[in-house]
Amino acid sequence: MHEFSITDSMLKQVLALAEQHSARKVTSIRLIVGQEAGVVPDCVRFYFDTMKQGTAAEEAVLEFRTEPLRLRCPKCGAEFEGIEDMCRCNAGAEIISGREIVIESIEVD
Ligand SMILES: [Zn+2]
């Protein structure tokens, strides 16, 4: 169900972008999926194949790029990809990316 609503809003954004560019059809969609987003690409693909029918994105190819979890120390600003390479401030960490699904780019015709 999680992927269903994600795919739905992703497709709406893609179609809105295509409309802004007066495109007839969308040929390719590149998505960045955060490692910790809790999204299964195959699941998104499955919903997308159903939802795209009859839209400008009907023939679009869906591509995924996985992005690792990136963290930042709120004290010194150091960035790291995992708990292993954290700085020594012991100030906790804020998540910069890796928890979301983002449209990297689309190609239109
Ligand atoms: Zn630090």
Backbone and ligand atoms as CSV (ligand in chain L), in Angstrom:
chain,resi,resn,atom,element,x,y,z
A,1,MET,N,N,0.835,-1.218,0.000
A,1,MET,CA,C,0.000,0.000,0.000
A,1,MET,C,C,0.861,1.255,0.000
A,2,HIS,N,N,1.951,1.189,0.706
A,2,HIS,CA,C,2.923,2.273,0.783
A,2,HIS,C,C,3.375,2.667,-0.629
A,3,GLU,N,N,3.788,1.656,-1.398
A,3,GLU,CA,C,4.259,1.905,-2.759
A,3,GLU,C,C,3.143,2.427,-3.658
A,4,PHE,N,N,1.914,2.007,-3.378
A,4,PHE,CA,C,0.788,2.446,-4.205
A,4,PHE,C,C,0.669,3.970,-4.172
A,5,SER,N,N,0.664,4.567,-2.989
A,5,SER,CA,C,0.504,6.019,-2.896
A,5,SER,C,C,1.752,6.753,-3.384
A,6,ILE,N,N,2.919,6.159,-3.179
A,6,ILE,CA,C,4.164,6.757,-3.673
A,6,ILE,C,C,4.151,6.808,-5.196
A,7,THR,N,N,3.759,5.673,-5.810
A,7,THR,CA,C,3.715,5.594,-7.265
A,7,THR,C,C,2.683,6.567,-7.813
A,8,ASP,N,N,1.548,6.648,-7.159
A,8,ASP,CA,C,0.476,7.541,-7.572
A,8,ASP,C,C,0.951,8.997,-7.579
A,9,SER,N,N,1.600,9.446,-6.509
A,9,SER,CA,C,2.023,10.845,-6.465
A,9,SER,C,C,3.192,11.093,-7.407
A,10,MET,N,N,4.055,10.075,-7.583
A,10,MET,CA,C,5.172,10.205,-8.519
A,10,MET,C,C,4.641,10.402,-9.934
A,11,LEU,N,N,3.661,9.587,-10.319
A,11,LEU,CA,C,3.102,9.672,-11.672
A,11,LEU,C,C,2.420,11.031,-11.880
A,12,LYS,N,N,1.732,11.512,-10.873
A,12,LYS,CA,C,1.070,12.818,-10.982
A,12,LYS,C,C,2.098,13.929,-11.197
A,13,GLN,N,N,3.220,13.847,-10.468
A,13,GLN,CA,C,4.284,14.847,-10.632
A,13,GLN,C,C,4.878,14.781,-12.030
A,14,VAL,N,N,5.095,13.557,-12.515
A,14,VAL,CA,C,5.675,13.356,-13.846
A,14,VAL,C,C,4.753,13.940,-14.915
A,15,LEU,N,N,3.462,13.667,-14.800
A,15,LEU,CA,C,2.507,14.160,-15.788
A,15,LEU,C,C,2.390,15.688,-15.737
A,16,ALA,N,N,2.501,16.247,-14.537
A,16,ALA,CA,C,2.462,17.709,-14.393
A,16,ALA,C,C,3.690,18.329,-15.053
A,17,LEU,N,N,4.853,17.685,-14.863
A,17,LEU,CA,C,6.093,18.159,-15.490
A,17,LEU,C,C,5.978,18.097,-17.010
A,18,ALA,N,N,5.444,16.996,-17.502
A,18,ALA,CA,C,5.299,16.807,-18.945
A,18,ALA,C,C,4.385,17.883,-19.524
A,19,GLU,N,N,3.344,18.214,-18.770
A,19,GLU,CA,C,2.408,19.222,-19.239
A,19,GLU,C,C,3.068,20.597,-19.287
A,20,GLN,N,N,3.865,20.884,-18.261
A,20,GLN,CA,C,4.599,22.155,-18.230
A,20,GLN,C,C,5.491,22.316,-19.454
A,21,HIS,N,N,6.009,21.183,-19.942
A,21,HIS,CA,C,6.906,21.225,-21.095
A,21,HIS,C,C,6.173,20.951,-22.396
A,22,SER,N,N,4.860,20.974,-22.354
A,22,SER,CA,C,4.017,20.700,-23.516
A,22,SER,C,C,4.455,19.429,-24.246
A,23,ALA,N,N,4.809,18.413,-23.482
A,23,ALA,CA,C,5.277,17.167,-24.081
A,23,ALA,C,C,4.089,16.282,-24.462
A,24,ARG,N,N,4.254,15.568,-25.551
A,24,ARG,CA,C,3.213,14.643,-25.978
A,24,ARG,C,C,3.277,13.379,-25.142
A,25,LYS,N,N,4.498,12.920,-24.921
A,25,LYS,CA,C,4.635,11.720,-24.101
A,25,LYS,C,C,5.941,11.699,-23.319
A,26,VAL,N,N,5.924,10.940,-22.265
A,26,VAL,CA,C,7.105,10.779,-21.429
A,26,VAL,C,C,7.784,9.490,-21.874
A,27,THR,N,N,9.075,9.560,-22.160
A,27,THR,CA,C,9.759,8.364,-22.642
A,27,THR,C,C,10.576,7.671,-21.556
A,28,SER,N,N,11.015,8.430,-20.575
A,28,SER,CA,C,11.811,7.813,-19.527
A,28,SER,C,C,11.702,8.593,-18.213
A,29,ILE,N,N,11.721,7.869,-17.132
A,29,ILE,CA,C,11.641,8.472,-15.796
A,29,ILE,C,C,12.761,7.884,-14.957
A,30,ARG,N,N,13.568,8.760,-14.381
A,30,ARG,CA,C,14.637,8.294,-13.486
A,30,ARG,C,C,14.288,8.672,-12.064
A,31,LEU,N,N,14.304,7.680,-11.210
A,31,LEU,CA,C,13.965,7.917,-9.811
A,31,LEU,C,C,15.156,7.625,-8.909
A,32,ILE,N,N,15.292,8.417,-7.878
A,32,ILE,CA,C,16.289,8.134,-6.862
A,32,ILE,C,C,15.533,7.586,-5.659
A,33,VAL,N,N,15.906,6.393,-5.281
A,33,VAL,CA,C,15.240,5.765,-4.144
A,33,VAL,C,C,16.238,5.650,-3.001
A,34,GLY,N,N,15.914,6.298,-1.919
A,34,GLY,CA,C,16.774,6.234,-0.743
A,34,GLY,C,C,16.825,4.820,-0.205
A,35,GLN,N,N,18.013,4.445,0.214
A,35,GLN,CA,C,18.242,3.099,0.758
A,35,GLN,C,C,17.314,2.806,1.934
A,36,GLU,N,N,17.004,3.847,2.688
A,36,GLU,CA,C,16.159,3.676,3.872
A,36,GLU,C,C,14.732,4.162,3.652
A,37,ALA,N,N,14.353,4.324,2.384
A,37,ALA,CA,C,13.009,4.835,2.097
A,37,ALA,C,C,11.938,3.766,2.340
A,38,GLY,N,N,12.365,2.531,2.405
A,38,GLY,CA,C,11.416,1.452,2.628
A,38,GLY,C,C,10.554,1.200,1.410
A,39,VAL,N,N,11.136,1.466,0.225
A,39,VAL,CA,C,10.390,1.296,-1.021
A,39,VAL,C,C,10.996,0.150,-1.824
A,40,VAL,N,N,10.163,-0.745,-2.285
A,40,VAL,CA,C,10.618,-1.847,-3.120
A,40,VAL,C,C,10.419,-1.446,-4.586
A,41,PRO,N,N,11.538,-1.239,-5.328
A,41,PRO,CA,C,11.418,-0.802,-6.728
A,41,PRO,C,C,10.482,-1.674,-7.576
A,42,ASP,N,N,10.545,-2.983,-7.414
A,42,ASP,CA,C,9.685,-3.870,-8.206
A,42,ASP,C,C,8.212,-3.601,-7.946
A,43,CYS,N,N,7.927,-3.216,-6.735
A,43,CYS,CA,C,6.564,-2.916,-6.324
A,43,CYS,C,C,6.092,-1.622,-6.999
A,44,VAL,N,N,6.965,-0.624,-7.024
A,44,VAL,CA,C,6.654,0.645,-7.684
A,44,VAL,C,C,6.421,0.383,-9.178
A,45,ARG,N,N,7.293,-0.446,-9.748
A,45,ARG,CA,C,7.188,-0.772,-11.163
A,45,ARG,C,C,5.842,-1.450,-11.463
A,46,PHE,N,N,5.449,-2.340,-10.594
A,46,PHE,CA,C,4.201,-3.068,-10.745
A,46,PHE,C,C,3.004,-2.105,-10.776
A,47,TYR,N,N,2.948,-1.210,-9.809
A,47,TYR,CA,C,1.844,-0.234,-9.763
A,47,TYR,C,C,1.921,0.727,-10.942
A,48,PHE,N,N,3.158,1.123,-11.257
A,48,PHE,CA,C,3.344,2.075,-12.350
A,48,PHE,C,C,2.807,1.509,-13.664
A,49,ASP,N,N,3.089,0.234,-13.923
A,49,ASP,CA,C,2.631,-0.399,-15.161
A,49,ASP,C,C,1.111,-0.375,-15.295
A,50,THR,N,N,0.414,-0.409,-14.197
A,50,THR,CA,C,-1.046,-0.335,-14.217
A,50,THR,C,C,-1.517,1.112,-14.340
A,51,MET,N,N,-0.923,1.977,-13.543
A,51,MET,CA,C,-1.380,3.379,-13.490
A,51,MET,C,C,-1.081,4.176,-14.751
A,52,LYS,N,N,-0.006,3.811,-15.439
A,52,LYS,CA,C,0.414,4.611,-16.596
A,52,LYS,C,C,-0.511,4.442,-17.814
A,53,GLN,N,N,-1.317,3.386,-17.815
A,53,GLN,CA,C,-2.198,3.114,-18.948
A,53,GLN,C,C,-3.076,4.329,-19.255
A,54,GLY,N,N,-3.068,4.734,-20.524
A,54,GLY,CA,C,-3.923,5.841,-20.936
A,54,GLY,C,C,-3.392,7.224,-20.577
A,55,THR,N,N,-2.184,7.287,-20.000
A,55,THR,CA,C,-1.597,8.594,-19.691
A,55,THR,C,C,-0.439,8.871,-20.659
A,56,ALA,N,N,0.114,10.078,-20.570
A,56,ALA,CA,C,1.243,10.457,-21.425
A,56,ALA,C,C,2.499,9.652,-21.079
A,57,ALA,N,N,2.462,8.978,-19.947
A,57,ALA,CA,C,3.626,8.203,-19.511
A,57,ALA,C,C,3.481,6.712,-19.833
A,58,GLU,N,N,2.524,6.412,-20.696
A,58,GLU,CA,C,2.218,5.019,-21.010
A,58,GLU,C,C,3.423,4.221,-21.514
A,59,GLU,N,N,4.306,4.901,-22.290
A,59,GLU,CA,C,5.452,4.179,-22.859
A,59,GLU,C,C,6.750,4.481,-22.114
A,60,ALA,N,N,6.643,5.126,-21.004
A,60,ALA,CA,C,7.845,5.525,-20.277
A,60,ALA,C,C,8.572,4.345,-19.647
A,61,VAL,N,N,9.893,4.431,-19.719
A,61,VAL,CA,C,10.741,3.432,-19.073
A,61,VAL,C,C,11.091,3.964,-17.693
A,62,LEU,N,N,10.956,3.110,-16.725
A,62,LEU,CA,C,11.218,3.501,-15.343
A,62,LEU,C,C,12.599,3.009,-14.928
A,63,GLU,N,N,13.435,3.944,-14.442
A,63,GLU,CA,C,14.767,3.548,-13.990
A,63,GLU,C,C,14.957,3.969,-12.541
A,64,PHE,N,N,15.666,3.152,-11.806
A,64,PHE,CA,C,15.888,3.436,-10.394
A,64,PHE,C,C,17.366,3.583,-10.086
A,65,ARG,N,N,17.659,4.513,-9.212
A,65,ARG,CA,C,19.028,4.625,-8.709
A,65,ARG,C,C,18.899,4.654,-7.189
A,66,THR,N,N,19.629,3.795,-6.558
A,66,THR,CA,C,19.559,3.736,-5.106
A,66,THR,C,C,20.567,4.691,-4.495
A,67,GLU,N,N,20.122,5.424,-3.523
A,67,GLU,CA,C,21.002,6.374,-2.864
A,67,GLU,C,C,21.205,5.942,-1.418
A,68,PRO,N,N,22.465,5.921,-0.970
A,68,PRO,CA,C,22.712,5.489,0.411
A,68,PRO,C,C,22.185,6.507,1.417
A,69,LEU,N,N,21.995,6.049,2.615
A,69,LEU,CA,C,21.579,6.930,3.707
A,69,LEU,C,C,22.729,7.882,4.018
A,70,ARG,N,N,22.449,9.173,4.048
A,70,ARG,CA,C,23.492,10.153,4.403
A,70,ARG,C,C,23.087,10.889,5.674
A,71,LEU,N,N,24.053,10.953,6.563
A,71,LEU,CA,C,23.798,11.578,7.862
A,71,LEU,C,C,24.737,12.765,8.063
A,72,ARG,N,N,24.325,13.671,8.944
A,72,ARG,CA,C,25.184,14.824,9.239
A,72,ARG,C,C,25.190,15.082,10.734
A,73,CYS,N,N,26.366,15.425,11.222
A,73,CYS,CA,C,26.501,15.751,12.633
A,73,CYS,C,C,25.986,17.181,12.854
A,74,PRO,N,N,25.051,17.401,13.782
A,74,PRO,CA,C,24.512,18.750,13.989
A,74,PRO,C,C,25.516,19.688,14.660
A,75,LYS,N,N,26.585,19.134,15.210
A,75,LYS,CA,C,27.567,19.944,15.933
A,75,LYS,C,C,28.676,20.460,15.011
A,76,CYS,N,N,29.375,19.521,14.323
A,76,CYS,CA,C,30.511,19.950,13.485
A,76,CYS,C,C,30.175,19.957,11.997
A,77,GLY,N,N,29.007,19.432,11.628
A,77,GLY,CA,C,28.601,19.481,10.226
A,77,GLY,C,C,29.204,18.389,9.365
A,78,ALA,N,N,29.958,17.479,9.963
A,78,ALA,CA,C,30.552,16.381,9.198
A,78,ALA,C,C,29.447,15.490,8.621
A,79,GLU,N,N,29.698,14.986,7.413
A,79,GLU,CA,C,28.713,14.111,6.780
A,79,GLU,C,C,29.255,12.691,6.709
A,80,PHE,N,N,28.373,11.730,6.872
A,80,PHE,CA,C,28.807,10.335,6.812
A,80,PHE,C,C,27.686,9.450,6.285
A,81,GLU,N,N,28.076,8.283,5.817
A,81,GLU,CA,C,27.098,7.390,5.212
A,81,GLU,C,C,26.619,6.300,6.153
A,82,GLY,N,N,27.273,6.165,7.258
A,82,GLY,CA,C,26.844,5.141,8.196
A,82,GLY,C,C,27.375,5.443,9.580
A,83,ILE,N,N,26.893,4.735,10.553
A,83,ILE,CA,C,27.302,4.946,11.939
A,83,ILE,C,C,28.811,4.729,12.087
A,84,GLU,N,N,29.388,3.825,11.258
A,84,GLU,CA,C,30.811,3.474,11.353
A,84,GLU,C,C,31.729,4.667,11.147
A,85,ASP,N,N,31.398,5.562,10.163
A,85,ASP,CA,C,32.312,6.689,9.934
A,85,ASP,C,C,31.824,7.988,10.570
A,86,MET,N,N,31.096,7.893,11.641
A,86,MET,CA,C,30.646,9.100,12.340
A,86,MET,C,C,31.811,9.814,13.012
A,87,CYS,N,N,31.646,11.121,13.168
A,87,CYS,CA,C,32.663,11.901,13.868
A,87,CYS,C,C,32.609,11.572,15.364
A,88,ARG,N,N,33.441,12.254,16.142
A,88,ARG,CA,C,33.529,11.910,17.563
A,88,ARG,C,C,32.761,12.861,18.482
A,89,CYS,N,N,31.921,13.695,17.888
A,89,CYS,CA,C,31.175,14.669,18.701
A,89,CYS,C,C,30.166,13.997,19.623
A,90,ASN,N,N,29.672,12.876,19.197
A,90,ASN,CA,C,28.649,12.166,19.965
A,90,ASN,C,C,27.412,13.053,20.161
A,91,ALA,N,N,27.074,13.792,19.098
A,91,ALA,CA,C,25.954,14.733,19.184
A,91,ALA,C,C,24.732,14.224,18.413
A,92,GLY,N,N,24.765,12.953,18.035
A,92,GLY,CA,C,23.655,12.416,17.259
A,92,GLY,C,C,23.846,12.732,15.795
A,93,ALA,N,N,22.826,12.513,15.000
A,93,ALA,CA,C,22.954,12.745,13.575
A,93,ALA,C,C,21.607,13.102,12.985
A,94,GLU,N,N,21.653,13.984,12.004
A,94,GLU,CA,C,20.419,14.275,11.282
A,94,GLU,C,C,20.497,13.636,9.908
A,95,ILE,N,N,19.365,13.203,9.419
A,95,ILE,CA,C,19.335,12.531,8.129
A,95,ILE,C,C,19.263,13.566,7.004
A,96,ILE,N,N,20.211,13.491,6.074
A,96,ILE,CA,C,20.215,14.426,4.942
A,96,ILE,C,C,19.418,13.828,3.794
A,97,SER,N,N,19.703,12.571,3.501
A,97,SER,CA,C,18.970,11.915,2.418
A,97,SER,C,C,19.004,10.414,2.609
A,98,GLY,N,N,18.199,9.729,1.820
A,98,GLY,CA,C,18.164,8.279,1.932
A,98,GLY,C,C,16.836,7.786,2.471
A,99,ARG,N,N,15.959,8.717,2.815
A,99,ARG,CA,C,14.667,8.336,3.367
A,99,ARG,C,C,13.526,8.628,2.407
A,100,GLU,N,N,13.875,9.037,1.174
A,100,GLU,CA,C,12.787,9.468,0.302
A,100,GLU,C,C,12.937,8.933,-1.115
A,101,ILE,N,N,11.919,9.168,-1.888
A,101,ILE,CA,C,11.960,8.797,-3.289
A,101,ILE,C,C,11.770,10.094,-4.076
A,102,VAL,N,N,12.715,10.356,-4.984
A,102,VAL,CA,C,12.740,11.630,-5.696
A,102,VAL,C,C,12.802,11.382,-7.195
A,103,ILE,N,N,12.135,12.234,-7.944
A,103,ILE,CA,C,12.248,12.160,-9.404
A,103,ILE,C,C,13.529,12.881,-9.790
A,104,GLU,N,N,14.484,12.131,-10.326
A,104,GLU,CA,C,15.759,12.740,-10.709
A,104,GLU,C,C,15.605,13.499,-12.023
A,105,SER,N,N,14.992,12.853,-13.001
A,105,SER,CA,C,14.759,13.509,-14.289
A,105,SER,C,C,13.735,12.738,-15.091
A,106,ILE,N,N,13.156,13.419,-16.051
A,106,ILE,CA,C,12.285,12.713,-16.999
A,106,ILE,C,C,12.697,13.128,-18.402
A,107,GLU,N,N,12.443,12.243,-19.347
A,107,GLU,CA,C,12.676,12.600,-20.746
A,107,GLU,C,C,11.336,12.590,-21.436
A,108,VAL,N,N,11.137,13.588,-22.272
A,108,VAL,CA,C,9.850,13.701,-22.962
A,108,VAL,C,C,10.051,13.802,-24.457
A,109,ASP,N,N,8.975,13.631,-25.151
A,109,ASP,CA,C,9.018,13.674,-26.598
A,109,ASP,C,C,8.060,14.750,-27.092
L,1,ZN,ZN,ZN,30.603,16.071,14.698
